[in-house]
């Protein structure tokens, strides 16, 4: 497999579709976005610093599977200090502009079809946290970042399928943030960097997508491995460890559309990367031939 040359540092400053928005996202670094205004919530006497996570959530059947991936998710939930809240970006909420869910009781949305009936009976009744959502929206808006709260948003399977294994008691409030359709890897990275301070306030930041995601290559229950997908994730992990600009410039990888025909399942990775930067591997595997099920943490 021939790998591309590492990207130069210009990858971190290449123009977005909305250049002014990118400029605004890098402003006001001296006043980090914080959950300090989060009212009516007990503040731990000593905050635990949590990592940011990237979770490959795979097919919706992850919710009812017992596998190496679900075991890894369970171990994370058992070993991390209990978060005060979870702020999560899912590949399955794309929007015209950045939105933040302020729904106090988001319903469990079974946003798929053709699966076993038991999957549609699952519920994940975790509460929302409207005050935290409003606080984040206000601070982002004050920096010139276009966003709004969404009081009606429900939890898609990119949220509840992995969280069923991570925190099965559904006892941690969730604030979901959308993936704007015009965001690229750098915009997601910068948004993660804007919210990085939350990690120091015992709030868990999660990007939920897939390290490889070509449904046309998917083979249900196959034990084979798509070597093209495997080569890509090996390459990308190396860039995350050694050359972040090259990782952000991931579309220079040869035939990248054979691994990600569209980019929405990879972009949450860069949200988590922006919040932590130092990567370590929690879990690596492949499922259904072409789905990379890797889980990474960023500190």
N, C-alpha and C positions, 0 to 999 in steps of 0.2 A: 504494500500500500504506500503510495507516495503522499507524504504530508506536505501541506503548504508551508512556506517560510513564515516565521513569526511576524506578526504585524508590528509596525512601528508605533510609537507613542501617539501618532496623530489619530489613532482609533478612538482615543478618549476625547477628542475635540472635534470630530467630524460633525457636520451640520445635520440636525434633525429636520423633519418636515416642518417643525415649529421651532425655529431657532431661538426666538425670544423666550419661549417656555423653557428651553434648555438653560439659557442664561439665568433665568429667574431661579431655576432649581439649584443652581450652584451658589446662590447669594445667601447672605445672612448666616454664614457658618458659625459666627460667634455666638449665636443664640439658638442652640439646638432645639429641635422639636421635642417636646416632653409631655408626659402624661400628668404633670404636676397639678393641672387644673381639674383632674378627674375627681369629681366630688362624690361624697357618700360611699367611699370605698376605703376600708382600712388599709393603711400604708404599713408594710412590714418595717420593723425597727431597723433592719439591715437588709437592703435590697440584694437579691442574688442577681448576678449578671448571667443572662441566658444567651445561648447561641442563636443565630438565625439558622433555619433549616430549609433545605430544598428536598421535597419529597416527590418521587415519581409515583403517581397514584394509579397508573395502569388502567385496566378496564374496571367498570363499576363492580364487577364480581370480587374485587379486592375486599369489599365490605364483608363478604361471607366466606372468604378464604382463610385457611390456616397454612401459611407458607413461611419461607425464610424472610420474606419482606414484612409480613404482618408481625412476625416474632420480633424483628428489628424495631418496628414501630412501638410495640408493647414495651420493649426494653428502654427505649428513649423516655417514654412516659413515666416509667418506674424510676429511672435514674436521675432525671433532671429535677431541680427544685420546682415545686408546683407554681406555674405561672399565675399572675393576677388576671391576665387576659391573653388572648391570642389575636394577633393581627395577621390576616392571611390573604395572599393574592392567589386566586385560582385561574387556571387557563380557561375555565368555562364561564367566566363573566367578562365578556368584552363589551366595551362601551365607547361612545363617541368621545366622551371626556372622562376624566378621572372622577370616580364616584366612591363613596365610603358608606357602607351599610350602617344605618342607625336604627334598624328594626329591633325592637326590644325582645321579640320572640320569633326569630326567623324559623319558618317551617322547613321541614326536610323535603327537598324537591328531588323527585326521581326523574331526572332529566335525561332519560334514555328509554329505549324500547327493545323488546325482543328477548328479555332475560327471564330467568326463573321467577315465579310468583313470589318466592320468599324474599327476594331482593326489594320488592315494592312494599313489603310490610315493615321494613326497617325504618326506625325513627331515630333521630339524633336531636334531642330536645334542649340543646345548649342555648342559654339565653344570649341575647345581644348585649351591647353596652353603649347605649345612645350617647351618654355624656362623653365617653372617650371618643366616639366617632365625631361628635361635634367639636371637641377640643382639637383633634387632629385636622379637621377640615378648616377650622378657623386659622390655625397656625400656617397651614399650607397656603391658604388664600392670602394671608398677610405677606407671604413671600412672593406673591404674584403667580402662584401655581393654580391654574384653573381647576376647580374641583367643587363638588357638592355632595351633600349627604343624600342617601336614598333610604327612606323609612319603610319601603315595601320589599326590599330585596330578601329573597329566601336563600337557603344554603344549598348550593349545587353539590354534585357528588365529588367534585374536586376538593370540597371542604369536608363533608361528613364521612366519606368512605375511609380516608386515612385516619381521621380523628376517632372513628369508632374503635380503632386499635390503639391509638396513641393515648387517648383519654376516654375509655369506654363509659365512664360514669357521666359524661357530658356535663360536668360541673364547673367548667371554666368558660367565662364569657367570650364570645367571638365577635370580632369586627372584621368584616370582609372588605377588601378594597378591590376595585375593578382593574382590568387590564385595558387601558385605552387603545383603540385600534391603531392610532398613529405612533404609539410608543415602539421604540426599538430596544436593543439590548442596553444601549447607553442610557436611555431615558429610564428604564427599569432600574438600572444600577444606581443612577442618581437619586431616584425615589427611595430606594433602600437606604442609601447613605443619609438622606434627610431624616429617616425614621430610626436610624441606628441607636440613638440615645435611649429609645424605649427598652432596648435589651438590658440596660443598666437599671431599669425600673421594674424588673421582674415581669416583663411582657415578652412573650414568645412571638417572633416574626417568622412566618412560613411562606415560602413560595411552593405552590402545588402544581405540578405539571408532569412532564416526562423527559428524561434525558435523551431518549429516542422515541419517535412517534410517527411511524408510517403505517397507517391502518390498512393500506393496500397490500402490504407485505405480511400482515398478521396471519398466523395460522393457529387456530384454537387448539389447545392441548398438545401442541407439538413440542417435542423435546429438542428439536433442532435449534440452532442459533443463527441468526442473521449476522454473518461476519462483517458485512458492511456497517451495520448498526454498532456492533461491538467495537470495530476499529475507530468509529467516530467518538464513542464515549471515552475510549482510552486516550485518544488524542486530546479531547476537550479537557479531561481531568488534568492532564499534564500541563495544559495552558493555564488552567485555574491555579495550579500550584506554582508555576514559574513565570508566567507572562500574561497578566490580566488583560492588557490591551489586545493581545492576540485572541484571548477567549472572547472578548467583546466583539471582535471582528470575525466571529465564527462562520459567517457566510462566505469567507474565502476558502473554506474547506472544499476540496473537490467533490462535486456531485452532492452537495449538502441537501438538495431537495429529495434525494433518495432516502434520507434519514428524517428530515422534517419538511414535508411538502408545504406546510404552513408553519409559522413560527410561534403560535400562541402557547404551545406546550413547553417550549424551551425558555421563553422569556421570564417566567417566574424564577428561574435559576438566577438570573442576573439581579433580580430584586433582592434575593437572599445574599448574593455576593456583595452587593453594595452595603449591606448592613453589617457584614462581618469580615470579608476579604480573605482571612486565613482559612483555607479549606481543609477538612479532614473527612475521610470516608467512613460512613456508618454502615453502609450495606451496598453490595453490588450483586446484581443478578440480571437475567433476561427472562421474559415471560412471553408465551404465545409467539415464539420465534423472533419477533422484531421489537418488542417493547422492552427497553432498558428500564429496570426497576431500581436504579441507584438512589440512595439517600445520602446527602452530604450535610455536614454542619459547617457553619462559618463563625469564627470567633474573632 
